[in-house]
């Protein structure tokens, strides 16, 4: 796991290498077409189809990961393949690259910053003001740190414990990490409250919320430590993050963004445009300055520090097992 985290930070997600999430996305698109052809506009049938898609994709991804684990146990020479597969479940470097691609042209080339931002957020970016570009970059940096890095790392660690307890027989770190990535991909592709997806995407979205719930709260609790706060101050920031994030429709996105907002001293939230709709997001750390490029960069730095902090107990367990 430690080597996989290092590999992720070293090479990220190279475009020349097929990524498991792309395969998951292909299957989701194909299964969605089959489901809609069968269910039509019937809400009950769409919910059932969504549940079946979720079971197939999450179960299949977990079994694929388990198969690679069994292969590595039986043939240690294939361990590098397991390492690469584990690294594919983490998105630390790719998140940094995506956010820094927005910061690099800002503020001299706002068009370039908007185009780069459009690749990583769902809101309309074509007419965003300079400050709104930075707010969007800060919000995706804080939310996706949990979804793309800390949640899969958490489930990887949980799988390692299961693997160890079962004598390397049960599903391990890759099985659980890929199962989580499947749920996360389902949520990102089907988890919308519009059209047929409001029923078809329910199962995947609910499962993703459940799997992210505990990792998100661990991030909100531990982030103040790497931001230089003591236990008392960190507990106060945790309570503020819980308070500010509670009104968000997502049980996790608001909390993760609020934790980063309070730890970096910026205000997040406000009006976002999605097509012809304006959606008001709750203000987080209200009264603080709006994000600057330096504060967005600090969010990325804190994410890197927190990843190291999370890897410390894993390293200690590895040493203790020797």
N, C-alpha and C positions, 0 to 999 in steps of 0.2 A: 504493500500500500504506500509506504514512504517512497519507494522507488517510482511508483506510478505517479504520485504527486509531483515528484521531481521531473519526470519525463513530460508530464503535462505542462509544467512551467517552462521546460526547455524548448519543446517543439509545438505545443498547442495542438490544433487540429489541422494538419497539413492538407491542402486541397487535393494533392495527388493521391491521398490514401482514402479509400471508401470508409465512411463513418457509419457506425451502427445506427445512429439516429436517422440517417438518410434511409436506411433499410426499413426502420420502423415507420417512417413517414410514408414510404411507398405502400406498405401494407395497410396503413390507416386509410389512405386515399382509396385503395382498391376495395377494402371492406366497407367503407362509407358508401361507395357507389352501389354495392350489392345490397346493403342495408336499406338505403333509400328506395331502391327499385322494389324491394319487398314490402317495406312498411308504408311507403307513401307519406301521407300527412297524418297518420294515426298516432297520436301521442303515446299511447300504451305500447304499440308495436315498436316505435322508435326508441323508447326507453329500454325495452327488452333487447333490441338490436344493439344499442349502445353498451349494455351490460355484457352481451356476448362478445362484442369487439374488445372490450376491456379485459375480459377473462382470457381471450385468445392471445392478445398482444402481450399483456403483462406476464401471463403464464408461459407463453412461448419464448419471450425474451429471457425470463428467469431460467428456463430449461436450457436455452442455448448457452447462457453463462455457466450453468452447472456442468454442462457437457465439456466446456473448455477447462473447467477446474478439474474434472475427472481425468481429462487427457493429460494435464500438467502433472497430476499426482502419479499417473501410470507411466508417463514418459517425461522425466524431468527436463529433457532437452527442449521440450516445447514451452518451458516456463517463460521465455521472452514473449511468446504469443499471449500468454495470460497477462503479462505486464503491460503490453500494448493495449489489450482489451480493457484493463482496469483504467489506464490513463484516458481512454476514450470516454469514460463515464464522467470525467472531471472537465470543467470549463474555466479554470482559473486564468490561463493565458489568453484564451480566445475572448473572454470577457474584457480583459485589459486591452487587448488589441482593438476590439470593437469600440470601446469608449474613447481610447486615445485617438482613434481615427476621426472621431468627432472633434476632439480638442485640438488636434494638429492644425486644421485650417482656420479655426476660430481665433480671432474675430475678423481676420483679413479676407477670408473667403467663406462668407456665410452660406453661399450656395453649396459649396463642398461639404460644409459641416452639416447642413440639412440633409444632403443626400446620404452621407454616412450614417446619420441618425435614423433615417428612414429604414435602414436595414435591421435595426435592433428594437424599434418601438412600434406599437400598433397605432398610435395617434397620427394625425396628419402633420407633416413637418414642412410642407412647401412654403408656408407663410409665417413660420415661427420667428418671433423677435429674438435678438441675440441672447437676452436673459432667459427666455423660454427654452432655447436650445440647450443651455447649460442645465436648466432644471430637469429637462427630460433626460439628459445624460446622467445626472446625479440619481434620478429615480430608477433608471434601469440598472445603474451600477450597484445600487443598494438592494434592489429586489432580486436581480439575477445572481448576486453573490450567494444568496441562500438557495435559489432554485438550481443554479448551475454548478455550484461548488460544494457548499457545506451540507446540503441535504444528501447528495450522492456519497459524499465522504462519510457522513453519519451511517448510512445504510451499508456502506462498504465495511465500516468498523463493526456494525452489528453482524454482518455476514461472517466476518473473520472470527468473531466470538462463537457463532454457531458452528462454524467449520472446526474450530479448535475443540469445542466441547464434544463434537461427534467423531473426533479422530479423523478428520478430513473426509468424512463420508457424506455429510449433509450438504445442503446448499451453502455456499460460502460468499465471500465478498463480491465476486463478479455477478453471481446469480442475483443477489439482492440489489446491487447497484444497477444492473441492466433492467431488472424489474421496475425499479424506481424510474429510470430514464424512460421506460415505455409509458408509465403513467403520466410523467411530465410532458412527454411528446403528445399524448392523447389530449391533455388539457390545452396545450398550446394550439393544437389543430382543430379540436372539436368543442372546446370549453367556452362557447359563446352563448349569450342569452338572446339569440335572434334566429328567426326562421326555424327550420327543423332541428338545428343544433341545440336549441333550448331543452330538447328532450334527448336527442341522440348523444349529446356530450355530457349528460348529467353524471353517469357512472364514472367516467374517466376524471372529470373535474373533482368530484367528491373524493375519489381515491387519492388524487394528487394533493388535495387539501389535507387529508388525513396523514399522508406520508411526510409532508413538509411541516406539520404542526410542531412536533417536538424539536427538530433541528432548528427551526426558526426561533423558537424561544431560547434555545441554547446559545444561538448567535446573539440575540438581544441581551442575554445575561453576561456573555463573555466579551463582547465588543468593547465595553467601557474599559476593561483591563488593558487591552492593547492600545487604547486611546490615551492612557496615562492617568486614569482615574483610580482612586482607592476603592475599597469595598463599600464604604458608606456612600460616596459620591456615585459609584457605579450602581448601587441599589436604587438611588434616587432617579438616575437616568432610565433604569429599567421600568420603574413605575411610570415615569413620564411617557416613555415609548408605548407602554401598554395603554395608557389613557388616550394618547393621540391616535394610535392605530386602531382603536376599537371601532370607530364609526365606519371604517373602510369595509366595503362589501366582502372583500377577501379576508379570511381569518389569518392570513400570513403576510400578504403584501404590505398592508398598512403598518404592521408591527416592524417588519424588517426595514422599511423606509424610515420609519420614525426613529428606530435605534440609530441608524446612520446619521439622520438629521441632527439628533441631539448630540451625538459624539463628535460631529464635525462643526456644529454651530451654524447650521443653515436652515432656512425655511423651505419645505417642500409642499407639494399639493397645490390645488387651484383648478382652473378650468382647462380641460383638454378637449380638442375637437376630434371626433371620429366620423368622417364623412360629413353628413349634414347635421350631426348631433353634437351638442356641447354637453360634457359631463363634468360636474363639479366634484373634485376629490377633496377630502378633508385636509385642512392645513395641519402640517406637522412641524413642531418646534416653532409655532407662530411667534412672530416678533423678531426672530433671528434674521440676519442678512440673507438675501437671495444667494444661490450658489455662484461661486466664482470658479474659474478654471482650476485655480490652486486647490479649492475645497473639493472639487470633483476628483482631482488627482490624489488628494489625501484619502478619500474613500477607497481608492484602489490600493493605496499603501496599507491602510488598516486591514483590508481584506487579506493581503499577503501576510501580514503579521498574525492575523487571527488563524490563518491556515497553519502556520508554524506552531501556534499555541495548541491547536487541536491535534497536531501530529505528535506532540510531546508525550502524552499518555500512551499513544500507540507504540512509540519507540520504547517507552518504559516496559510495556507489556511484552514486547518482542525480546528485550534483554532479559526480563524475568523468566521467560519461557525457555531460555537456553540452559 
